[in-house]
Every structure is written in C-alpha cells, then in structure tokens.
Amino acid sequence: MDNFRDLHYNSVSTYLTNRFGCKVVKLALDGNFTCPNRDGSLAFGGCSFCSAMGSGDFTAGIEEQIAKAREKWSKDCKFIAYFQSFTGTYAPAEYLRMLWDDALSHEDVVGLAIATRPDCLDFDVLELLSEYNERCFLWVELGLQTSNEKTAAAFNRAYKNVAFELAMSNLTNMGIKTVVHMILGLPGENKNDFMKTAAYIRRFRPFGIKIHMLHLLKDTAMGEAYLKDPWPLLTKEEYAACVCDILEIMPDDITVHRLTGDGPKDLLIEPLWTRDKHSVLNAIQQEFARRNTCQGIKA
C-alpha cells in the first residue's frame, strides 16, 4: 500500500526490497553479445534507434561493475546481474552458463536479469533458463517496443509479433518471469498506438513492464533521419500523461521497472527534456496526483 500511496504504481524496487529484505540494485553488465539483426543473420544495422553499444552505453566488465557497486552502495545491498546490451541469449548455451555462473559466484548477486529478443530463445536456451530459474531469482526482458508491426518494420525490429507471442507463451509456461519493453514516440505513432501496445502487453500479464521515451541519438539511422527531416516529438507533459494512461490500464500486480530512460547525454539529439530524469519522474507523479489515480484503476 505504501508503494501506491507514495508512487501511484507498483515499483520493482519496492518489490525487490520486500522480497529480499534489503535494497537490491541492478548491475548493467556486458556479456560481449551482438544481435541477429546486426550481424546479418536476420538483417544489418540493428534497430534504427539503437546506439553502437546496443543500449548498454553505461556497462562495464562484471568484476569492475560489482567492485564499483560495492563502493557506492551499503554492505547490506544486494545485486541483480543485468545482461543488458544487445541480445543476452544470442550465444551457445555453454557460453551463457559460464557467464551466468560467473555473475552468480559473487555473494552479493542474488539473481539474473536477461535482456533478449523473443526470436533468440531456442530450446537449449529455454532449458538453460528453466534450470537457472530453479537456482536463483530470474527474469527475462523482451524488447517488444510496439505492437504495431508497420512501425516495427520501419525501425528494423526484424521479427513479427507472433515471435513475441511464442516467447511469452514458452516463458510463462516454464514459470519464468518476463519484463516487456515499450517505447513511446516512435515515428508515425500517437497515443492511440501507445494504448494499443499497452493493451497488447496486458494480455500476457508479464511480471513487469518498462516504458521508455524514444531517444534520438547521434550516429544512429533514426537520429540521422531526424536531423535531415525532423518530426513532432512528445513534450514532457504529453509523455507524463501517456505514461499515466498506460499504467492506469495495467493490473497493479505488474511491476514497473522503468518510466523514463537514461540516454547518453553526449549522444542525445532529442528530446532534450529526457536529460533530467528526476524532472520527468516528478511530472508523472504530479499527473497522477492531479488525476487522483494510480496503476490498475482502469484495468
């Protein structure tokens, strides 16, 4: 109840504190992966909004990251090893086992979070995930971004919704927690599209959801296209209103993992208002307070 009274939504940080009895922090780690729509297996270039680091612009090595975290956080703090950059299951199962065992060998690491594509979950990987799901706290993140397949094709997602649906079915049937990403502000989309994607995600009742504002970055295909021919972008106030609309229809047992992203400031073209994360979060809180609503009120 405190979570909803204070934040108006089911924050994953509160969920983790309640589950483990202490503060739990995600450590963004780089497993040296690539992606099938970068290396030519499906396509080249990756998603057109994705930076050269594959959304892992803030990652470091496992030992270095954990060492830094021990300095920053209290001794009572625990960690989730988060394999974030590129496609975290796009490798042989033997390599994944080595990587995950290395992360879990640290006494302060209590679980794994694996970010991947729904079309990179073959039988061997699913079996391995099922094994680790029995051994430790685990969730798998899937970058849906939008349920609009025309939009997805335009930014080179390189998989159909049916692949997402199969992945969600397999993971759910194996009892593996899932977290689904969606992006607001993709070219050609509006509030109606955002709400359709949110309703589509809600159908699968994932463990969690991540909501991002589109970041237009230097040296990306989408960023370069914007510089040549800019299109209208959401204002901070419009974004906050859309986030509240989405959370209002999300069941309150779905954990919220992100409400705004941290785009690398030296690469960010627009929207510049996303640089101030606290301001964005405050705008969302103010909008919820103005409405006197919370997550799940319209679910």
C-alpha beads as a LAMMPS data file, in Angstrom:
LAMMPS data file: protein, C-alpha beads

299 atoms
298 bonds

1 atom types
1 bond types

-500.0 500.0 xlo xhi
-500.0 500.0 ylo yhi
-500.0 500.0 zlo zhi

Masses

1 110.0

Atoms # bond

1 1 1 0.000 0.000 0.000
2 1 1 2.848 2.429 0.785
3 1 1 4.173 1.919 -2.734
4 1 1 0.900 3.002 -4.292
5 1 1 0.306 5.842 -1.857
6 1 1 3.736 7.320 -2.441
7 1 1 4.350 6.493 -6.105
8 1 1 0.916 5.610 -7.539
9 1 1 2.414 2.489 -9.148
10 1 1 3.977 -0.887 -8.270
11 1 1 7.688 -0.091 -8.309
12 1 1 10.012 -3.067 -8.818
13 1 1 12.473 -1.564 -6.336
14 1 1 9.863 -1.860 -3.580
15 1 1 9.003 -5.390 -4.754
16 1 1 12.667 -6.424 -4.518
17 1 1 13.144 -4.813 -1.104
18 1 1 10.128 -6.697 0.220
19 1 1 11.299 -9.968 -1.324
20 1 1 14.939 -9.855 -0.192
21 1 1 14.641 -7.710 2.933
22 1 1 17.209 -5.167 1.730
23 1 1 17.911 -2.795 -1.107
24 1 1 18.523 -4.645 -4.393
25 1 1 20.210 -2.868 -7.329
26 1 1 20.524 -3.948 -10.948
27 1 1 24.066 -4.004 -12.312
28 1 1 24.162 -3.459 -16.085
29 1 1 26.737 -5.926 -17.413
30 1 1 28.142 -6.513 -20.885
31 1 1 28.363 -10.154 -21.944
32 1 1 30.041 -9.299 -25.256
33 1 1 26.931 -10.157 -27.280
34 1 1 25.805 -8.959 -30.674
35 1 1 22.368 -9.153 -32.289
36 1 1 20.928 -11.186 -35.215
37 1 1 19.697 -8.070 -36.986
38 1 1 23.197 -6.574 -36.759
39 1 1 25.416 -9.488 -37.782
40 1 1 23.434 -10.396 -40.905
41 1 1 21.597 -13.449 -39.543
42 1 1 18.351 -11.514 -39.960
43 1 1 19.462 -8.056 -41.081
44 1 1 22.212 -5.472 -40.708
45 1 1 22.334 -2.241 -38.744
46 1 1 20.098 -3.214 -35.826
47 1 1 17.015 -1.298 -34.731
48 1 1 17.312 2.187 -36.173
49 1 1 17.161 3.890 -32.749
50 1 1 19.808 1.643 -31.161
51 1 1 23.265 3.027 -30.407
52 1 1 26.519 1.259 -31.227
53 1 1 26.561 -0.076 -27.656
54 1 1 23.173 -1.756 -28.054
55 1 1 21.508 0.171 -25.200
56 1 1 24.431 -0.781 -22.974
57 1 1 26.223 2.564 -23.068
58 1 1 26.778 2.520 -19.326
59 1 1 28.045 -1.044 -18.919
60 1 1 31.425 -2.269 -17.717
61 1 1 33.015 -5.634 -17.002
62 1 1 31.499 -7.884 -14.334
63 1 1 34.356 -7.550 -11.833
64 1 1 34.682 -3.799 -12.383
65 1 1 30.940 -3.178 -12.139
66 1 1 30.499 -5.165 -8.943
67 1 1 33.573 -3.561 -7.398
68 1 1 32.213 -0.089 -8.150
69 1 1 28.813 -1.054 -6.781
70 1 1 30.325 -2.229 -3.510
71 1 1 31.911 1.195 -3.147
72 1 1 28.698 3.055 -3.957
73 1 1 26.146 1.008 -2.028
74 1 1 25.999 -0.161 1.572
75 1 1 27.252 -3.612 2.580
76 1 1 23.657 -4.694 3.121
77 1 1 22.786 -4.014 -0.521
78 1 1 22.358 -6.947 -2.942
79 1 1 22.501 -7.018 -6.729
80 1 1 20.732 -8.383 -9.791
81 1 1 23.240 -9.144 -12.577
82 1 1 21.610 -7.488 -15.590
83 1 1 22.859 -8.546 -19.015
84 1 1 21.504 -5.546 -20.869
85 1 1 23.434 -4.757 -24.034
86 1 1 22.434 -6.247 -27.389
87 1 1 20.808 -9.730 -27.220
88 1 1 21.585 -11.535 -23.978
89 1 1 20.789 -15.073 -25.185
90 1 1 22.385 -14.806 -28.626
91 1 1 25.198 -17.253 -27.868
92 1 1 25.706 -21.004 -27.299
93 1 1 24.214 -22.349 -24.082
94 1 1 27.696 -23.281 -22.817
95 1 1 28.819 -19.648 -23.044
96 1 1 25.664 -18.424 -21.309
97 1 1 26.185 -20.916 -18.486
98 1 1 29.769 -19.705 -17.980
99 1 1 28.649 -16.066 -17.958
100 1 1 25.742 -16.576 -15.569
101 1 1 27.755 -18.782 -13.215
102 1 1 30.454 -16.104 -13.078
103 1 1 27.913 -13.457 -12.104
104 1 1 26.213 -15.661 -9.511
105 1 1 29.545 -16.624 -7.944
106 1 1 29.618 -13.222 -6.259
107 1 1 27.957 -13.479 -2.868
108 1 1 26.188 -10.157 -3.238
109 1 1 24.476 -11.183 -6.510
110 1 1 21.044 -12.646 -5.744
111 1 1 19.629 -13.004 -9.245
112 1 1 19.813 -12.562 -13.002
113 1 1 18.005 -10.312 -15.466
114 1 1 18.490 -11.241 -19.124
115 1 1 17.527 -8.795 -21.892
116 1 1 16.970 -10.542 -25.212
117 1 1 14.915 -10.830 -28.387
118 1 1 11.914 -13.170 -28.491
119 1 1 13.345 -14.885 -31.573
120 1 1 16.551 -15.788 -29.703
121 1 1 15.039 -18.273 -27.278
122 1 1 15.637 -21.685 -28.834
123 1 1 15.099 -24.976 -26.994
124 1 1 18.599 -25.139 -25.471
125 1 1 18.349 -21.590 -24.158
126 1 1 14.870 -22.152 -22.727
127 1 1 16.071 -25.305 -20.969
128 1 1 19.010 -23.394 -19.520
129 1 1 16.775 -20.542 -18.366
130 1 1 14.465 -23.059 -16.723
131 1 1 17.436 -24.549 -14.846
132 1 1 18.591 -21.138 -13.586
133 1 1 15.028 -20.198 -12.706
134 1 1 15.153 -23.066 -10.197
135 1 1 18.555 -21.948 -8.883
136 1 1 18.071 -18.208 -8.460
137 1 1 15.760 -15.253 -8.845
138 1 1 15.406 -14.617 -12.586
139 1 1 13.526 -12.579 -15.116
140 1 1 13.810 -12.275 -18.910
141 1 1 13.281 -8.939 -20.659
142 1 1 11.821 -8.787 -24.168
143 1 1 12.069 -5.652 -26.318
144 1 1 8.654 -5.534 -27.957
145 1 1 8.679 -1.685 -28.207
146 1 1 5.399 -1.597 -30.179
147 1 1 2.625 -3.971 -31.223
148 1 1 2.257 -2.056 -34.494
149 1 1 4.065 -4.270 -36.993
150 1 1 4.243 -1.495 -39.596
151 1 1 6.155 0.676 -37.118
152 1 1 8.328 -2.278 -36.085
153 1 1 9.270 -2.995 -39.699
154 1 1 10.140 0.677 -40.227
155 1 1 12.707 0.685 -37.404
156 1 1 14.082 -2.746 -38.375
157 1 1 12.892 -4.792 -35.383
158 1 1 13.234 -7.813 -37.696
159 1 1 10.670 -10.059 -36.029
160 1 1 6.879 -10.389 -36.149
161 1 1 4.518 -10.226 -33.192
162 1 1 3.979 -13.986 -33.459
163 1 1 7.589 -14.483 -32.297
164 1 1 6.895 -12.362 -29.219
165 1 1 3.703 -14.302 -28.528
166 1 1 5.506 -17.645 -28.769
167 1 1 8.296 -16.469 -26.482
168 1 1 5.852 -15.178 -23.884
169 1 1 3.919 -18.452 -24.022
170 1 1 7.062 -20.574 -23.602
171 1 1 8.497 -18.487 -20.781
172 1 1 5.197 -18.225 -18.920
173 1 1 4.551 -21.964 -19.210
174 1 1 8.003 -22.596 -17.709
175 1 1 7.265 -20.276 -14.794
176 1 1 9.898 -17.738 -15.864
177 1 1 9.195 -14.097 -15.080
178 1 1 9.053 -11.719 -18.042
179 1 1 9.509 -7.966 -18.397
180 1 1 8.297 -6.267 -21.588
181 1 1 9.710 -3.030 -23.036
182 1 1 7.639 -0.450 -24.891
183 1 1 8.739 2.849 -26.453
184 1 1 6.630 5.998 -26.700
185 1 1 7.226 8.439 -29.539
186 1 1 8.261 6.147 -32.375
187 1 1 7.863 7.855 -35.787
188 1 1 4.282 7.819 -37.018
189 1 1 2.787 6.673 -33.718
190 1 1 0.398 8.571 -31.440
191 1 1 -1.432 7.997 -28.172
192 1 1 -3.816 5.545 -29.812
193 1 1 -0.859 3.393 -30.876
194 1 1 0.693 3.575 -27.402
195 1 1 -2.538 2.405 -25.781
196 1 1 -2.912 -0.456 -28.263
197 1 1 0.605 -1.629 -27.400
198 1 1 -0.144 -1.347 -23.674
199 1 1 -3.361 -3.354 -24.065
200 1 1 -1.462 -5.959 -26.102
201 1 1 1.172 -6.302 -23.361
202 1 1 -1.512 -6.514 -20.671
203 1 1 -2.954 -9.615 -22.368
204 1 1 0.161 -11.595 -21.397
205 1 1 0.249 -10.485 -17.738
206 1 1 4.043 -10.155 -17.552
207 1 1 5.915 -9.818 -14.288
208 1 1 6.984 -6.328 -15.275
209 1 1 6.908 -3.517 -17.807
210 1 1 9.441 -0.905 -18.937
211 1 1 8.247 2.302 -20.558
212 1 1 10.780 4.397 -22.466
213 1 1 10.617 7.685 -24.321
214 1 1 12.236 7.416 -27.737
215 1 1 15.803 8.736 -27.651
216 1 1 17.106 10.122 -30.913
217 1 1 20.862 9.553 -30.796
218 1 1 23.794 10.647 -32.892
219 1 1 25.259 8.029 -35.233
220 1 1 22.015 6.043 -35.438
221 1 1 19.852 5.659 -38.531
222 1 1 16.817 7.180 -36.835
223 1 1 18.807 10.034 -35.337
224 1 1 20.301 10.923 -38.716
225 1 1 16.842 10.774 -40.328
226 1 1 15.506 13.169 -37.690
227 1 1 18.311 15.651 -38.299
228 1 1 17.504 15.679 -42.017
229 1 1 13.722 15.894 -41.641
230 1 1 12.512 16.480 -38.044
231 1 1 9.094 15.225 -36.958
232 1 1 6.979 16.281 -33.951
233 1 1 8.090 14.799 -30.622
234 1 1 6.219 14.404 -27.362
235 1 1 6.664 17.135 -24.780
236 1 1 7.488 16.139 -21.223
237 1 1 3.911 16.878 -20.180
238 1 1 2.459 14.802 -23.014
239 1 1 4.791 11.940 -22.158
240 1 1 3.813 12.037 -18.475
241 1 1 0.119 11.961 -19.389
242 1 1 0.642 8.969 -21.697
243 1 1 2.575 7.065 -19.013
244 1 1 -0.268 7.600 -16.561
245 1 1 -2.819 6.479 -19.177
246 1 1 -0.832 3.269 -19.712
247 1 1 -0.340 2.469 -16.038
248 1 1 -3.991 3.077 -15.278
249 1 1 -4.905 0.099 -17.501
250 1 1 -2.081 -2.137 -16.215
251 1 1 -3.054 -4.556 -13.419
252 1 1 -1.486 -3.472 -10.168
253 1 1 0.437 -6.745 -9.724
254 1 1 2.618 -5.924 -12.752
255 1 1 5.874 -4.398 -11.517
256 1 1 7.099 -1.165 -13.095
257 1 1 10.802 -1.310 -13.949
258 1 1 11.280 1.988 -15.759
259 1 1 9.260 5.095 -16.549
260 1 1 11.940 7.094 -18.334
261 1 1 15.261 6.217 -19.917
262 1 1 18.807 7.443 -19.404
263 1 1 20.069 8.275 -22.872
264 1 1 23.814 9.093 -23.063
265 1 1 23.927 12.879 -22.858
266 1 1 26.814 13.240 -25.310
267 1 1 24.848 11.330 -27.980
268 1 1 21.330 12.644 -27.349
269 1 1 19.819 14.761 -30.121
270 1 1 16.249 14.972 -28.813
271 1 1 14.155 15.149 -26.690
272 1 1 16.465 17.198 -24.521
273 1 1 13.995 17.185 -21.629
274 1 1 14.804 13.477 -21.056
275 1 1 18.212 14.540 -19.712
276 1 1 16.582 15.465 -16.404
277 1 1 15.278 12.116 -15.183
278 1 1 14.022 13.460 -11.861
279 1 1 12.016 16.147 -13.615
280 1 1 10.321 13.531 -15.802
281 1 1 9.503 11.318 -12.821
282 1 1 8.151 14.337 -10.946
283 1 1 5.938 15.207 -13.926
284 1 1 4.480 11.685 -13.858
285 1 1 3.860 11.895 -10.107
286 1 1 2.214 15.293 -10.481
287 1 1 -0.043 13.994 -13.250
288 1 1 -1.111 11.015 -11.119
289 1 1 -1.778 13.356 -8.185
290 1 1 -3.766 15.736 -10.388
291 1 1 -5.931 12.849 -11.553
292 1 1 -6.053 11.240 -8.105
293 1 1 -5.492 7.848 -9.757
294 1 1 -2.944 5.029 -9.716
295 1 1 -1.813 1.934 -11.582
296 1 1 -4.599 -0.529 -12.256
297 1 1 -7.521 1.800 -11.626
298 1 1 -8.869 1.074 -15.121
299 1 1 -7.516 -2.471 -15.533

Bonds

1 1 1 2
2 1 2 3
3 1 3 4
4 1 4 5
5 1 5 6
6 1 6 7
7 1 7 8
8 1 8 9
9 1 9 10
10 1 10 11
11 1 11 12
12 1 12 13
13 1 13 14
14 1 14 15
15 1 15 16
16 1 16 17
17 1 17 18
18 1 18 19
19 1 19 20
20 1 20 21
21 1 21 22
22 1 22 23
23 1 23 24
24 1 24 25
25 1 25 26
26 1 26 27
27 1 27 28
28 1 28 29
29 1 29 30
30 1 30 31
31 1 31 32
32 1 32 33
33 1 33 34
34 1 34 35
35 1 35 36
36 1 36 37
37 1 37 38
38 1 38 39
39 1 39 40
40 1 40 41
41 1 41 42
42 1 42 43
43 1 43 44
44 1 44 45
45 1 45 46
46 1 46 47
47 1 47 48
48 1 48 49
49 1 49 50
50 1 50 51
51 1 51 52
52 1 52 53
53 1 53 54
54 1 54 55
55 1 55 56
56 1 56 57
57 1 57 58
58 1 58 59
59 1 59 60
60 1 60 61
61 1 61 62
62 1 62 63
63 1 63 64
64 1 64 65
65 1 65 66
66 1 66 67
67 1 67 68
68 1 68 69
69 1 69 70
70 1 70 71
71 1 71 72
72 1 72 73
73 1 73 74
74 1 74 75
75 1 75 76
76 1 76 77
77 1 77 78
78 1 78 79
79 1 79 80
80 1 80 81
81 1 81 82
82 1 82 83
83 1 83 84
84 1 84 85
85 1 85 86
86 1 86 87
87 1 87 88
88 1 88 89
89 1 89 90
90 1 90 91
91 1 91 92
92 1 92 93
93 1 93 94
94 1 94 95
95 1 95 96
96 1 96 97
97 1 97 98
98 1 98 99
99 1 99 100
100 1 100 101
101 1 101 102
102 1 102 103
103 1 103 104
104 1 104 105
105 1 105 106
106 1 106 107
107 1 107 108
108 1 108 109
109 1 109 110
110 1 110 111
111 1 111 112
112 1 112 113
113 1 113 114
114 1 114 115
115 1 115 116
116 1 116 117
117 1 117 118
118 1 118 119
119 1 119 120
120 1 120 121
121 1 121 122
122 1 122 123
123 1 123 124
124 1 124 125
125 1 125 126
126 1 126 127
127 1 127 128
128 1 128 129
129 1 129 130
130 1 130 131
131 1 131 132
132 1 132 133
133 1 133 134
134 1 134 135
135 1 135 136
136 1 136 137
137 1 137 138
138 1 138 139
139 1 139 140
140 1 140 141
141 1 141 142
142 1 142 143
143 1 143 144
144 1 144 145
145 1 145 146
146 1 146 147
147 1 147 148
148 1 148 149
149 1 149 150
150 1 150 151
151 1 151 152
152 1 152 153
153 1 153 154
154 1 154 155
155 1 155 156
156 1 156 157
157 1 157 158
158 1 158 159
159 1 159 160
160 1 160 161
161 1 161 162
162 1 162 163
163 1 163 164
164 1 164 165
165 1 165 166
166 1 166 167
167 1 167 168
168 1 168 169
169 1 169 170
170 1 170 171
171 1 171 172
172 1 172 173
173 1 173 174
174 1 174 175
175 1 175 176
176 1 176 177
177 1 177 178
178 1 178 179
179 1 179 180
180 1 180 181
181 1 181 182
182 1 182 183
183 1 183 184
184 1 184 185
185 1 185 186
186 1 186 187
187 1 187 188
188 1 188 189
189 1 189 190
190 1 190 191
191 1 191 192
192 1 192 193
193 1 193 194
194 1 194 195
195 1 195 196
196 1 196 197
197 1 197 198
198 1 198 199
199 1 199 200
200 1 200 201
201 1 201 202
202 1 202 203
203 1 203 204
204 1 204 205
205 1 205 206
206 1 206 207
207 1 207 208
208 1 208 209
209 1 209 210
210 1 210 211
211 1 211 212
212 1 212 213
213 1 213 214
214 1 214 215
215 1 215 216
216 1 216 217
217 1 217 218
218 1 218 219
219 1 219 220
220 1 220 221
221 1 221 222
222 1 222 223
223 1 223 224
224 1 224 225
225 1 225 226
226 1 226 227
227 1 227 228
228 1 228 229
229 1 229 230
230 1 230 231
231 1 231 232
232 1 232 233
233 1 233 234
234 1 234 235
235 1 235 236
236 1 236 237
237 1 237 238
238 1 238 239
239 1 239 240
240 1 240 241
241 1 241 242
242 1 242 243
243 1 243 244
244 1 244 245
245 1 245 246
246 1 246 247
247 1 247 248
248 1 248 249
249 1 249 250
250 1 250 251
251 1 251 252
252 1 252 253
253 1 253 254
254 1 254 255
255 1 255 256
256 1 256 257
257 1 257 258
258 1 258 259
259 1 259 260
260 1 260 261
261 1 261 262
262 1 262 263
263 1 263 264
264 1 264 265
265 1 265 266
266 1 266 267
267 1 267 268
268 1 268 269
269 1 269 270
270 1 270 271
271 1 271 272
272 1 272 273
273 1 273 274
274 1 274 275
275 1 275 276
276 1 276 277
277 1 277 278
278 1 278 279
279 1 279 280
280 1 280 281
281 1 281 282
282 1 282 283
283 1 283 284
284 1 284 285
285 1 285 286
286 1 286 287
287 1 287 288
288 1 288 289
289 1 289 290
290 1 290 291
291 1 291 292
292 1 292 293
293 1 293 294
294 1 294 295
295 1 295 296
296 1 296 297
297 1 297 298
298 1 298 299
